Amino acid sequence: MKRTAALVAALLWGGIALPLTTVEAQDSKRTNVLLILVDDLKPSFGAYGEEWVHSPNLDRLAASGMRFDMAYCNQAVCAPSRNNLLIGSRSTSIGVYSLGLHFRNAVPDAVTMPQYFKQHGYHSAGIGKVFHIGHGNKNDEHSWSVPFQPDKVIDYVLPESTNGQLTREEALFSNQSARGLPRGAAWEKAAVDDGAYADGRIATEGIKRLQSYAESGEPFFLALGFTKPHLPFCAPEKYWDLYDPSAMPLAEYTEPPAGAPRYAGKTIGELNQYKPVPEEPPLDETLTRTLIQGYYAALSYMDSQVGRVLDEVDRLELGDNTIIVLWGDHGYHLGDHGTWTKHTNYEQANRIPIIMSAPGVTSPGSSSDALVETVDIYPTVAELAGLPIPSGPQPIDGESLVPVLKQTVPQVSDHAYHCFPKGGHMGRAIRTKQYRLVEWKPLGNPNASPEYELYDYKNDPLEMKNLARDQPETIAELAEILARHPAAKPDQRPRR
């Protein structure tokens, strides 16, 4: 149930600022926000039970607050998932499912999370990969108090990694199509300092911003968007040395789910745009192990950069007055179902890490198995900061998780919701504690008879069999829950 915003929120949505004296009087009481976004980070590190993964800084952040064990993105691809986070609307609410469309084409007057904090007197800044529009780090100028500072997404330091081929970014600058272009090496292991790659530079700039805020005393909303472990798996050599490729765990089940629609899955698309990955599967074991080693080397490199930022929060004594949220934009397939990267409605693509540390609210080292979604973060952070729960003008689809953080209720919803369009069909899904139901209908024909997938994670955690034909009563029960959500609509066509 949504809460009614206070009058001050209505004034701010309308563009009327509070008197300066009011804002100044509140500054000393305001809680800062540090939002850490991580690209392609699945919940596969120490805090989530994978003790072999070298992730001391993600783990210590989890130890300082609450870890959500059943958190899900709303669409398993970078750009829409970031829209879900930053405007609080599901893809099916605004009709934006693709990378190339700016969310303001669908909801021109949307107030983003950083924009909302800016309207309430915060200094709002973004560094790295925050929004993702097109194939880069394009900006939303309304969101920031100062110009947004991006960095490279595809980031090599060794000439042999490109070998004369255009990277995707270079192709865009040269007006060539990036679709299907070889993007260079799938991984890079270089004897360089951490600052040679983008995440090191993002951390350094984030530290500078924190120092400036500590000096000025200005309340801040700072979004740091780390780019790894997204492909290519580039990291300094010392992080590769943390892992033995012969010991990397391989996927337990590498076939599509029995009885699943053909269009529901994928194989090595996206990965196969990097060398030496073949255009079509299979991948040999040596390549598979190297790719998995590269994913975790890149994860550990990112972890170290997050650690530098957390160290500075502690050094500047900002921790007692700063909410810290870490969020992965979607999960990641590493060979399960024969699938790599994301772009599915399956568990490995949609389950994400969410960690929240809120002074005076979260208990250190706590965890929750509440079913939560990306869209819940916006209203949660607003309430934690003492701001009115946002109420528009875009749909605010999430629920505040503050009661869960305070451990006064076990959950605020009995399911999580996500979607993905594939193969000319829209797949809308709900995840309960035991089941996932995916409803597939042809795009543009919402009245068509649906095709279903049903998975039972209590008895089949690897999604080996689609149970839709075996359990019609379960289908009917879960379909009633799915019907609570609006039907998907196609992308709004760009107006500019």
C-alpha positions as CSV (number, residue, x, y, z in Angstrom):
1,M,0.0,0.0,0.0
2,K,1.5,3.3,-1.0
3,R,1.8,6.2,1.4
4,T,0.5,9.7,0.8
5,A,3.3,12.2,0.4
6,A,3.3,15.3,2.6
7,L,2.6,18.8,1.2
8,V,6.3,19.6,1.0
9,A,6.8,16.7,-1.4
10,A,3.9,18.0,-3.6
11,L,5.5,21.4,-3.7
12,L,8.9,20.0,-4.7
13,W,7.4,17.8,-7.4
14,G,5.9,20.9,-8.8
15,G,9.4,22.6,-8.9
16,I,8.9,24.9,-6.0
17,A,11.9,24.9,-3.7
18,L,11.8,25.2,0.1
19,P,13.0,28.5,1.5
20,L,16.8,28.5,1.8
21,T,16.7,29.1,5.6
22,T,14.6,25.9,6.0
23,V,17.1,23.9,4.0
24,E,20.1,25.3,5.9
25,A,18.5,24.6,9.2
26,Q,18.0,21.0,8.2
27,D,21.5,20.4,6.8
28,S,23.1,19.4,10.1
29,K,20.4,16.8,10.7
30,R,20.4,15.3,7.2
31,T,21.6,11.8,6.5
32,N,23.9,11.5,3.5
33,V,23.4,8.8,0.8
34,L,26.2,6.8,-0.9
35,L,24.7,4.6,-3.7
36,I,27.1,2.0,-5.1
37,L,26.0,0.5,-8.4
38,V,27.9,-2.5,-9.7
39,D,27.7,-3.7,-13.3
40,D,26.8,-7.5,-13.8
41,L,27.4,-8.4,-10.2
42,K,25.6,-11.5,-9.2
43,P,25.2,-12.5,-5.5
44,S,28.2,-14.8,-5.7
45,F,30.8,-13.6,-3.2
46,G,31.7,-14.2,0.5
47,A,28.8,-12.5,2.1
48,Y,26.4,-14.6,0.1
49,G,28.1,-17.9,1.1
50,E,30.8,-18.2,-1.6
51,E,33.7,-18.1,0.8
52,W,36.2,-19.0,-2.0
53,V,35.6,-15.6,-3.6
54,H,38.0,-12.8,-2.6
55,S,35.6,-10.1,-1.6
56,P,36.7,-8.7,1.8
57,N,35.2,-5.2,1.2
58,L,31.8,-6.3,-0.1
59,D,31.7,-8.7,2.9
60,R,32.5,-6.0,5.4
61,L,29.8,-3.7,4.0
62,A,27.4,-6.6,4.4
63,A,28.7,-7.1,8.0
64,S,27.8,-3.4,8.7
65,G,24.1,-3.7,7.7
66,M,21.5,-5.9,6.2
67,R,22.1,-8.4,3.3
68,F,19.0,-9.2,1.2
69,D,19.1,-12.9,0.1
70,M,16.1,-12.9,-2.2
71,A,16.5,-9.7,-4.1
72,Y,15.6,-9.5,-7.8
73,C,16.1,-7.0,-10.6
74,N,13.0,-6.0,-12.6
75,Q,14.7,-6.7,-16.0
76,A,18.0,-8.5,-16.6
77,V,19.8,-6.0,-18.8
78,C,21.8,-2.9,-17.9
79,A,19.8,0.1,-19.1
80,P,16.3,-0.8,-18.2
81,S,17.4,-2.1,-14.8
82,R,19.1,1.2,-14.0
83,N,15.8,3.0,-15.1
84,N,14.0,0.7,-12.6
85,L,16.4,1.8,-9.8
86,L,16.7,5.5,-10.6
87,I,13.1,6.3,-11.4
88,G,11.4,3.6,-9.3
89,S,9.3,2.3,-12.1
90,R,9.2,-1.2,-13.6
91,S,9.8,-1.6,-17.3
92,T,6.3,-2.8,-17.9
93,S,5.0,0.4,-16.3
94,I,6.8,2.8,-18.6
95,G,7.2,0.6,-21.6
96,V,11.0,1.0,-21.9
97,Y,12.9,-2.3,-22.4
98,S,15.8,-1.4,-24.6
99,L,19.3,0.2,-24.3
100,G,18.8,2.9,-27.0
101,L,15.8,4.7,-25.6
102,H,16.0,7.4,-23.0
103,F,13.4,6.9,-20.2
104,R,12.4,10.6,-20.6
105,N,10.9,9.8,-24.0
106,A,8.3,7.7,-22.1
107,V,8.1,9.7,-18.9
108,P,9.4,13.2,-19.7
109,D,8.7,14.7,-16.2
110,A,10.0,11.7,-14.2
111,V,11.9,12.7,-11.1
112,T,14.9,10.5,-10.6
113,M,16.2,9.4,-7.2
114,P,19.2,11.8,-7.4
115,Q,17.0,14.5,-8.7
116,Y,14.6,14.0,-5.8
117,F,17.4,14.4,-3.3
118,K,18.6,17.5,-5.2
119,Q,15.2,19.0,-4.9
120,H,15.3,18.4,-1.2
121,G,18.5,20.4,-0.7
122,Y,21.1,17.7,-1.3
123,H,24.2,18.0,-3.5
124,S,23.7,15.3,-6.0
125,A,26.6,13.9,-8.0
126,G,27.2,10.8,-10.2
127,I,30.5,9.2,-11.3
128,G,31.1,6.2,-13.5
129,K,28.3,4.0,-14.9
130,V,25.0,5.2,-13.3
131,F,22.5,5.7,-16.1
132,H,23.0,3.6,-19.2
133,I,21.4,4.9,-22.4
134,G,22.7,3.7,-25.7
135,H,26.0,1.9,-25.5
136,G,27.7,4.3,-23.1
137,N,27.3,6.4,-20.0
138,K,24.9,9.0,-21.3
139,N,23.6,11.5,-18.8
140,D,20.4,12.7,-17.4
141,E,21.2,16.4,-16.8
142,H,18.2,16.9,-14.5
143,S,19.6,14.5,-11.9
144,W,22.8,16.2,-10.9
145,S,23.9,19.3,-9.1
146,V,27.2,19.3,-11.0
147,P,28.0,17.8,-14.4
148,F,28.0,14.0,-14.4
149,Q,31.4,12.4,-14.7
150,P,31.5,9.1,-16.7
151,D,34.4,6.8,-17.5
152,K,35.1,4.1,-20.0
153,V,33.0,1.0,-20.0
154,I,35.1,-1.0,-22.4
155,D,38.6,-0.5,-21.0
156,Y,41.9,-2.0,-22.3
157,V,45.5,-1.1,-21.6
158,L,47.3,-3.6,-23.8
159,P,47.4,-3.0,-27.6
160,E,47.0,-6.7,-28.3
161,S,43.6,-6.7,-26.7
162,T,42.1,-4.8,-29.6
163,N,44.6,-5.9,-32.3
164,G,43.5,-3.2,-34.7
165,Q,39.8,-3.9,-34.2
166,L,37.5,-1.1,-33.2
167,T,36.1,-1.3,-29.7
168,R,32.4,-0.7,-29.3
169,E,33.0,2.8,-28.0
170,E,35.3,3.6,-30.9
171,A,32.8,2.3,-33.4
172,L,30.2,4.7,-32.0
173,F,32.5,7.7,-32.2
174,S,33.3,6.7,-35.8
175,N,29.6,6.5,-36.7
176,Q,29.9,2.7,-37.4
177,S,27.3,0.3,-36.1
178,A,28.4,-1.4,-32.9
179,R,26.0,-4.3,-33.3
180,G,27.9,-7.5,-34.0
181,L,31.3,-5.8,-34.1
182,P,34.2,-7.5,-32.4
183,R,34.8,-5.6,-29.3
184,G,38.3,-6.8,-28.6
185,A,39.5,-9.4,-26.1
186,A,37.1,-11.1,-23.7
187,W,39.6,-10.6,-20.9
188,E,42.8,-8.7,-20.1
189,K,45.4,-9.5,-17.4
190,A,48.0,-6.7,-17.2
191,A,50.8,-5.8,-14.7
192,V,49.4,-2.4,-14.0
193,D,48.2,-0.3,-11.0
194,D,44.5,-0.3,-10.1
195,G,44.1,3.2,-11.5
196,A,44.9,2.0,-15.0
197,Y,41.3,0.8,-15.4
198,A,38.1,2.7,-15.0
199,D,37.0,1.4,-11.6
200,G,40.2,2.7,-10.0
201,R,39.6,6.1,-11.4
202,I,36.0,6.0,-10.3
203,A,37.0,5.2,-6.8
204,T,39.6,8.0,-6.8
205,E,37.1,10.6,-7.9
206,G,34.5,9.3,-5.4
207,I,37.1,9.8,-2.7
208,K,37.7,13.3,-3.8
209,R,34.0,14.1,-3.6
210,L,33.7,12.6,-0.1
211,Q,36.6,14.8,1.0
212,S,34.9,17.8,-0.4
213,Y,31.6,17.0,1.3
214,A,33.4,16.3,4.7
215,E,35.0,19.8,4.4
216,S,31.8,21.7,3.4
217,G,29.4,19.8,5.6
218,E,26.9,19.8,2.7
219,P,24.4,16.9,2.7
220,F,25.1,14.7,-0.3
221,F,23.7,12.1,-2.6
222,L,26.7,10.4,-4.3
223,A,26.2,7.7,-6.9
224,L,29.3,5.6,-7.8
225,G,28.8,3.3,-10.7
226,F,31.5,0.6,-10.9
227,T,31.9,-1.1,-14.3
228,K,33.3,-4.5,-13.3
229,P,32.7,-7.4,-13.5
230,H,31.0,-6.5,-16.8
231,L,32.7,-7.8,-20.0
232,P,35.5,-7.6,-20.9
233,F,37.0,-9.1,-17.8
234,C,39.9,-6.7,-17.4
235,A,41.8,-6.4,-14.1
236,P,45.3,-6.0,-12.9
237,E,47.3,-9.2,-12.8
238,K,47.3,-9.5,-9.0
239,Y,43.6,-10.1,-9.0
240,W,43.8,-12.9,-11.5
241,D,46.5,-14.5,-9.3
242,L,43.9,-14.8,-6.5
243,Y,42.2,-17.7,-8.5
244,D,43.3,-21.0,-9.9
245,P,41.5,-21.6,-13.1
246,S,41.7,-25.4,-12.6
247,A,39.7,-25.0,-9.4
248,M,37.0,-22.7,-10.8
249,P,33.5,-24.1,-10.1
250,L,31.7,-25.0,-13.3
251,A,27.9,-24.9,-13.8
252,E,26.1,-28.0,-12.5
253,Y,23.5,-28.1,-15.2
254,T,24.3,-26.9,-18.7
255,E,21.1,-27.7,-20.7
256,P,18.0,-25.6,-21.2
257,P,15.2,-26.5,-18.9
258,A,13.2,-29.5,-20.2
259,G,9.9,-28.3,-21.7
260,A,10.8,-24.6,-21.8
261,P,9.8,-22.5,-24.8
262,R,12.7,-22.4,-27.3
263,Y,12.7,-18.6,-27.3
264,A,13.0,-18.3,-23.5
265,G,16.7,-19.0,-23.3
266,K,19.9,-18.0,-25.0
267,T,23.4,-19.4,-25.4
268,I,26.6,-17.2,-25.8
269,G,25.1,-14.0,-27.4
270,E,27.1,-10.9,-26.2
271,L,30.0,-13.0,-25.1
272,N,30.6,-14.1,-28.6
273,Q,31.4,-10.5,-29.7
274,Y,34.7,-10.9,-27.8
275,K,37.7,-12.8,-29.0
276,P,38.6,-15.7,-28.7
277,V,35.0,-16.8,-28.1
278,P,33.5,-18.7,-31.0
279,E,30.4,-17.4,-32.7
280,E,28.5,-20.5,-31.7
281,P,28.7,-22.9,-28.7
282,P,30.2,-25.0,-27.3
283,L,33.0,-23.5,-25.4
284,D,35.8,-25.8,-24.4
285,E,36.7,-26.4,-20.8
286,T,39.9,-24.3,-20.8
287,L,38.0,-21.3,-22.3
288,T,35.2,-21.8,-19.8
289,R,37.5,-21.9,-16.8
290,T,39.4,-18.8,-18.0
291,L,36.2,-16.8,-18.5
292,I,35.0,-17.7,-15.0
293,Q,38.4,-16.8,-13.6
294,G,38.2,-13.5,-15.4
295,Y,34.7,-12.8,-14.0
296,Y,35.9,-13.3,-10.4
297,A,39.2,-11.5,-11.0
298,A,37.2,-8.5,-12.2
299,L,34.9,-8.8,-9.2
300,S,37.8,-8.8,-6.8
301,Y,39.3,-5.8,-8.5
302,M,36.0,-3.9,-8.2
303,D,35.8,-5.1,-4.5
304,S,39.2,-3.5,-3.8
305,Q,38.0,-0.1,-5.3
306,V,34.8,-0.3,-3.2
307,G,37.1,-0.9,-0.2
308,R,39.0,2.3,-0.9
309,V,35.8,4.3,-0.8
310,L,34.6,2.6,2.4
311,D,38.0,3.3,4.0
312,E,37.6,7.0,3.2
313,V,34.1,7.1,4.6
314,D,35.6,5.7,7.8
315,R,38.6,8.0,7.8
316,L,36.4,11.1,7.3
317,E,34.0,9.9,10.0
318,L,31.0,10.0,7.7
319,G,29.8,6.5,8.6
320,D,27.5,7.6,11.4
321,N,25.6,9.9,9.1
322,T,25.6,8.1,5.8
323,I,23.3,5.5,4.3
324,I,25.2,3.1,2.1
325,V,23.4,1.0,-0.5
326,L,25.1,-1.5,-2.7
327,W,23.2,-2.9,-5.7
328,G,24.0,-5.1,-8.6
329,D,22.0,-4.3,-11.7
330,H,21.2,-7.9,-12.6
331,G,22.6,-11.4,-12.2
332,Y,24.8,-13.3,-14.5
333,H,24.9,-16.7,-16.2
334,L,28.3,-18.4,-16.2
335,G,27.4,-21.5,-18.3
336,D,24.3,-22.7,-16.5
337,H,21.7,-23.8,-19.0
338,G,24.5,-23.4,-21.6
339,T,23.9,-19.6,-21.1
340,W,26.3,-16.7,-20.6
341,T,25.7,-13.1,-19.4
342,K,22.1,-12.1,-18.8
343,H,18.9,-11.4,-20.9
344,T,16.7,-14.2,-19.5
345,N,13.9,-14.7,-17.0
346,Y,15.8,-17.4,-15.1
347,E,17.2,-17.3,-11.6
348,Q,20.8,-16.7,-12.4
349,A,20.0,-13.6,-14.5
350,N,17.5,-12.0,-12.1
351,R,18.7,-12.6,-8.6
352,I,20.9,-9.7,-7.4
353,P,22.8,-8.5,-4.4
354,I,21.3,-5.7,-2.3
355,I,23.1,-4.6,0.8
356,M,21.9,-1.6,3.0
357,S,23.7,0.0,5.9
358,A,21.7,2.7,7.6
359,P,22.9,4.3,10.8
360,G,20.5,3.7,13.7
361,V,18.3,1.5,11.6
362,T,20.1,-1.6,10.4
363,S,21.6,-4.2,12.8
364,P,25.2,-5.1,11.9
365,G,25.5,-8.5,10.2
366,S,21.7,-8.9,9.7
367,S,20.1,-10.6,6.7
368,S,16.6,-11.0,5.3
369,D,14.9,-13.5,3.0
370,A,12.2,-11.0,2.1
371,L,11.3,-10.9,-1.5
372,V,12.5,-7.5,-2.7
373,E,12.9,-5.8,-6.1
374,T,15.1,-3.1,-7.5
375,V,12.2,-0.6,-7.5
376,D,11.9,-0.9,-3.7
377,I,15.2,1.0,-3.3
378,Y,14.0,4.5,-4.2
379,P,11.2,4.7,-1.6
380,T,13.4,3.0,1.0
381,V,16.3,5.4,0.7
382,A,13.9,8.4,0.7
383,E,12.3,7.2,4.0
384,L,15.7,6.4,5.5
385,A,16.8,9.9,4.8
386,G,13.7,11.3,6.4
387,L,12.1,12.5,3.2
388,P,8.5,12.0,2.1
389,I,7.9,8.8,0.2
390,P,8.0,9.8,-3.5
391,S,4.7,9.6,-5.2
392,G,5.1,10.6,-8.8
393,P,4.8,11.9,-11.5
394,Q,6.1,8.6,-12.8
395,P,4.7,5.4,-11.3
396,I,6.6,4.5,-8.1
397,D,6.2,0.8,-8.1
398,G,8.3,-0.2,-5.1
399,E,7.6,-0.4,-1.4
400,S,9.8,1.0,1.3
401,L,11.8,-1.7,3.0
402,V,12.4,0.3,6.2
403,P,10.1,-2.1,8.2
404,V,12.2,-5.0,7.0
405,L,15.4,-3.1,7.8
406,K,14.1,-2.4,11.3
407,Q,13.1,-6.1,11.6
408,T,9.5,-5.2,12.6
409,V,8.0,-7.2,9.7
410,P,9.5,-10.2,7.7
411,Q,8.6,-8.8,4.3
412,V,6.5,-6.2,2.5
413,S,5.5,-8.4,-0.5
414,D,4.8,-12.0,-1.1
415,H,6.6,-12.0,-4.5
416,A,9.0,-10.2,-6.7
417,Y,8.2,-9.2,-10.3
418,H,10.3,-9.0,-13.4
419,C,10.1,-9.2,-17.2
420,F,12.1,-9.7,-20.4
421,P,11.0,-9.6,-24.0
422,K,12.5,-12.3,-26.1
423,G,11.8,-14.0,-29.5
424,G,8.8,-11.8,-30.3
425,H,7.2,-12.6,-27.0
426,M,6.9,-10.7,-23.7
427,G,7.8,-12.8,-20.7
428,R,6.4,-11.5,-17.4
429,A,7.4,-13.3,-14.2
430,I,6.8,-13.5,-10.5
431,R,9.1,-15.2,-8.0
432,T,7.7,-16.4,-4.7
433,K,9.7,-18.2,-2.0
434,Q,9.2,-21.5,-3.8
435,Y,8.2,-20.9,-7.4
436,R,8.8,-18.8,-10.4
437,L,6.0,-18.4,-13.0
438,V,6.8,-16.9,-16.4
439,E,4.0,-15.9,-18.7
440,W,4.8,-15.6,-22.4
441,K,2.6,-13.8,-24.9
442,P,3.3,-12.5,-28.4
443,L,4.4,-8.9,-28.4
444,G,1.5,-6.7,-29.4
445,N,-1.1,-9.4,-28.7
446,P,-1.9,-9.2,-25.0
447,N,-5.1,-11.2,-25.5
448,A,-3.3,-14.2,-26.9
449,S,-3.3,-17.5,-24.9
450,P,-0.2,-17.5,-22.8
451,E,2.5,-20.1,-22.7
452,Y,3.9,-20.7,-19.2
453,E,7.1,-21.8,-17.4
454,L,6.9,-22.9,-13.8
455,Y,9.9,-23.8,-11.7
456,D,9.9,-25.2,-8.1
457,Y,13.1,-24.0,-6.3
458,K,12.5,-26.2,-3.3
459,N,12.7,-29.3,-5.4
460,D,14.5,-28.2,-8.5
461,P,16.9,-25.3,-7.7
462,L,18.7,-25.7,-11.0
463,E,15.6,-25.2,-13.1
464,M,16.0,-28.5,-14.9
465,K,12.3,-29.0,-15.8
466,N,9.4,-26.7,-16.7
467,L,6.5,-27.9,-14.5
468,A,3.8,-25.9,-16.2
469,R,1.9,-28.9,-17.6
470,D,2.2,-30.9,-14.4
471,Q,0.8,-28.3,-11.9
472,P,-2.2,-26.5,-13.4
473,E,-3.5,-25.5,-9.9
474,T,-0.2,-23.8,-9.1
475,I,-0.3,-22.1,-12.4
476,A,-3.8,-20.8,-11.7
477,E,-2.8,-19.6,-8.2
478,L,0.3,-17.7,-9.4
479,A,-1.4,-16.3,-12.5
480,E,-3.8,-14.5,-10.1
481,I,-0.8,-12.8,-8.5
482,L,0.7,-11.9,-11.9
483,A,-2.6,-10.4,-12.9
484,R,-2.1,-7.7,-10.2
485,H,0.6,-6.2,-12.5
486,P,-0.1,-4.1,-15.5
487,A,0.3,-5.7,-18.9
488,A,3.5,-5.0,-20.8
489,K,3.5,-2.4,-23.6
490,P,6.1,-1.8,-26.3
491,D,8.8,0.8,-26.1
492,Q,7.7,4.3,-26.6
493,R,9.2,5.6,-29.8
494,P,11.8,8.3,-29.4
495,R,10.5,11.9,-29.9
496,R,13.9,13.4,-30.3
